[in-house]
Amino acid sequence: MYLNKDWYDDKEILKFLKESKEFLTETASAQTRMKLARAARRTAKRRAVINKLRAKKRKLNPEKFYFAHKFKKWTNTQKQTFRDIQYDESRIVIPLYDFDNTLIGFQGRSLTPNSVKYITVMLSENAPKIYGLNTIQKDKTVYITEGPFDSTFIPNSIAMCGADADVSSFNFSGIVWIYDNEPRNAEIIERLSKAIDSGEKVVIWPSSIEQKDINDLVLAGLNPMDMIESNTYSGLEAKIKFNNWKKI
């Protein structure tokens, strides 16, 4: 299985215009006009996706993610998953690779608030639902975030794409858990508490930071690693910081 990148920018049209002087004449061939029209449509799709993400205040690296105009239809070309594709929609495609850079699954991230936010499709049912395994070095500290977008701003990091993912068998030299800055989120509270009780290192967000996740930090012009390195705790210190944080 493989992914074909469907992500384009304005340079595609500009390059094509420069290479084809035929556009400057009224005798441009039908084939040439069709080629420009296709490039224009692809650019329009990309702009629409970026505008939607900007509206949601999300920052995205287009080199790491993909775009499926009709997600269900495209998914069925990779693995027969959806019986009914009548009500299809555009989604950001988040590829999941294993340590050997083999595609093991992907997530479709919704662009509208009325849809299921993430749809996960595994091509290998026994593979871990984790983003970024193909990018990390096991002999260095591995940072684990809640979302794939956040992980792209932190060196040597992965993201959990399912609550049932387990990293204990990967033999990482060390891990640091980074949950979102949402002290009233019961699920985050439970996961943080469990990680601390297990002796893991965790990031406890300081009260001076209002942003709710790494993506928001980047959008605010802040360096996420500065915050992470200054607020990583374990053991008793982590419990004290955690108890103070969840009272905010």
Residue pairs with C-beta under 8 A, 6 or more apart in sequence:
1 78
1 79
1 103
1 123
2 103
3 66
3 93
3 95
3 103
3 106
5 66
6 42
6 45
6 66
6 67
6 68
6 69
7 46
7 62
7 65
7 66
7 67
8 39
8 42
8 43
8 45
8 46
9 43
9 46
9 62
10 43
12 39
12 42
12 43
13 36
13 39
13 40
13 43
16 35
16 36
16 39
17 23
17 36
20 32
22 28
22 29
22 32
23 32
23 36
45 67
45 69
45 90
46 62
46 67
48 90
49 67
49 90
49 92
49 111
50 60
52 111
52 112
53 59
53 60
53 92
53 111
57 215
57 216
57 219
58 149
58 215
59 149
59 153
59 215
59 218
59 219
60 92
60 149
61 152
64 152
65 92
65 93
65 94
65 95
65 148
66 92
66 93
66 94
66 95
67 90
67 91
67 92
67 93
68 74
68 75
68 90
68 91
68 93
68 108
69 90
70 85
70 88
70 89
70 90
71 88
71 89
71 90
71 91
71 93
71 108
71 119
72 81
72 82
72 85
72 88
72 89
73 85
73 88
74 93
75 81
75 82
75 108
75 121
76 82
76 85
78 106
78 121
78 123
79 121
79 123
81 121
89 110
89 111
89 112
89 115
90 111
91 108
91 109
91 110
91 111
91 119
92 108
92 109
92 111
93 106
93 107
93 108
93 109
94 106
94 107
94 108
94 109
94 131
94 148
94 161
95 103
95 106
96 103
96 104
96 105
96 106
96 107
96 122
96 127
96 129
96 130
96 131
96 133
96 161
97 103
97 104
97 133
97 134
98 104
98 124
98 127
98 133
98 134
99 133
99 134
100 134
101 134
103 123
104 122
104 123
104 124
104 127
105 120
105 121
105 122
105 123
105 124
105 127
105 129
106 120
106 121
106 123
107 118
107 119
107 120
107 121
107 131
107 148
107 161
108 118
108 119
108 121
109 117
109 118
110 116
110 117
110 118
110 119
118 161
120 129
120 161
120 162
122 129
128 165
128 166
128 167
129 160
129 161
129 162
129 164
129 165
130 158
130 159
130 160
130 161
130 165
130 167
131 148
131 151
131 158
131 159
131 160
131 161
132 148
132 151
132 157
132 158
132 159
133 158
135 156
135 158
136 142
136 156
136 157
136 158
137 156
138 170
138 171
138 172
138 173
139 173
140 156
140 173
140 174
141 156
141 172
141 173
141 174
141 175
141 176
142 156
142 157
142 158
142 167
142 172
142 173
142 174
142 175
142 176
143 151
143 154
143 155
143 156
143 157
143 158
143 175
143 176
143 178
143 228
144 157
144 158
144 159
144 160
144 167
144 175
144 176
144 177
144 178
145 151
145 154
145 157
145 158
145 159
145 160
145 178
145 214
146 159
146 160
146 178
146 179
146 180
146 213
147 159
147 213
147 215
148 159
148 161
149 215
150 159
150 178
150 213
150 214
150 215
151 157
151 158
151 159
151 214
153 214
153 215
153 217
153 218
153 224
154 178
154 214
154 224
154 225
154 228
155 225
157 178
158 167
167 175
174 201
175 200
175 201
176 201
176 202
176 203
176 228
176 232
177 191
177 192
177 195
177 200
177 201
177 202
177 203
178 202
178 203
178 214
178 228
179 188
179 191
179 192
179 202
179 203
180 188
180 212
180 213
181 205
181 209
181 211
181 212
181 213
182 188
182 212
183 189
183 245
183 246
183 247
183 248
189 246
192 202
192 204
192 242
193 242
195 202
196 202
196 234
196 235
196 238
196 239
196 242
199 234
199 235
200 234
201 232
201 233
201 234
201 238
202 232
202 233
202 234
202 238
202 242
203 227
203 228
203 231
203 232
203 233
204 231
204 233
204 238
204 241
204 242
204 245
205 227
205 231
205 245
206 227
206 230
206 231
207 244
207 245
207 248
209 217
209 222
209 227
211 217
211 219
211 220
211 222
214 224
217 223
217 224
217 227
218 224
231 241
233 241
233 242
